[in-house]
C-alpha cells in the first residue's frame, strides 16, 4: 500500500518568515495530494491540494509543488503568522475502485513565534 | 456553510462495552469516510461508503462495523471496546463522484473523542 513520509516533525519559525514542509510518497499511481491543517481539538481542515497533472498551485500565502518523477511534494507558507501555528498533514490518494482513501503523513507541528 | 456533524463529541466507555458514533455529512455529499487518530498520530483510514454501499475498507478491526443510511448519515459501531480504541474518530464527506472526477475533496468533521477506561 501507499506510504507517505513527512518532514520535519516540528518546525519553528519567526513571524514573517517562510515555512516549508516536505513529503514523499511511494505509490506512483497516487495522483491527488491534499494538505490539511489541524488545530488542537479540531478536525483536519483542507487548506490546499494538487493533482498530478500540475506541478505547482498557489493560494495567497500558501503554495504546493509536486515532483512526480521524484515522488515529492511540498507545502510552502510565506509571511507566516501566529495563527498559522498548527499541525500540518500531507496526504496522498490511493487509487482504488472505491475512490478516495487518504494516506496521511505523520504530521508537522508548526510553531510561529512572535 | 454547513459542515460535517459528528455526535457525540465526547464519549467515555468501559472495557468490553459498545459504542456508536454518528456522522452527518455535508448536504448533497454522498460519500462518507471514517478515520481513527490516536494521540500524536496521523489519521488512519477505517472504512468508506458511497451511496449506502461500502466502497473501501482500511485498518478497521472486526469488532467495528459501519453503515450508511438512506439519508446519507453514517454510524460506526464499536463492540468489545479495548483500551487501545481510545482515540479521536473523524468522519469526512465528499461530493458526488463523477462531477469533479474521482478525487473529490474530503471535508472532515470535528471528531468524537472516545475514551475507554
Interface residues (C-beta under 8 A of the other chain):
Chain A: X31 X32 X34 X36 X42 X43 X44 X45 X46 X49 X51 X89 X93 X95 X96 X97 X98 X99 X100 X101 X102 X103 X104 X105 X106 X107
Chain B: X4 X31 X33 X35 X41 X42 X43 X44 X45 X48 X50 X54 X55 X56 X58 X90 X94 X97 X102 X103 X104 X105 X106 X107 X108 X109 X110 X111
